[in-house]
Amino acid sequence: EWEAVARDAAVTIPTGFQYRRIPGLSAEMIERLEAASPDNLDQARRVAGVTPAALSAVYVALSQQRAA
């Protein structure tokens, strides 16, 4: 289980990723993530005020983008 958590944390977030295109992501979460511009999910997790639900939404969006 720890390996899965570490693998997911290392998922990279492309430069210029469009957080605004993620359904259900609040304006506050979009603003925080855009301001921080994290390189991966681990960095996104450490952004002050970003919720686990927002991280899940970002993870799903990244997974769908990679699958496309």
N, C-alpha and C positions, 0 to 999 in steps of 0.2 A: 504494500500500500504506500509506503514512504517513497518508493521508486516512482510510482505514478504521480505522486504530488510533486516530486522534484522535476520530473519530465514535463508536467504541465506548467510549472513555474518558469521553465526555460523556454516556453513557446514565445517566439519573437513576434513583436508587433511592428509591421512595416512602417517606415517613415511616411508620414502623411496619411496614416490610417484614418478613415472617415468614421469617427465615433457617432456622428449625427445620423448615420444610416442604420444604426442598431435599434431595432424596435424595442420600445419599453425603457430605454436608457434615459434617465431624467436629464433635464437641462443642467442641473447642478453637477451630475456625474460627468457629463460631456465637457463642461467647462473645466473641471478639475483635471480630467485626463488630457485634454488638449493643452492645458497650461503646463502640465508635468512632462508630457511627451515621453512616456516610458518606452524603453526598448524591448521589454518582455513583460510577461504576466507577473513575475515576482516584483519587478519595480512598480507595476501598476498597483499591486496589492499594498505596497508601502505608501502610496499617495494618501495623504490625510483626508479622511472622510469618504473614501471610496468603499462602497459596501460589497459584501460577498455576492449579492445578487447582481451588481454591476459587473463584477469580475466574471461571473458565470456567463452573463450576456456577451461580454467581450470574447470570452473563450469560445462560445458557440459560433459567434460571427467569424472569428479567425479560422475555426475548423471548417466552416462552410466555404470560406474563401479559398482555403487550401484544396478542398475537394473539387472545386469548380474548375 
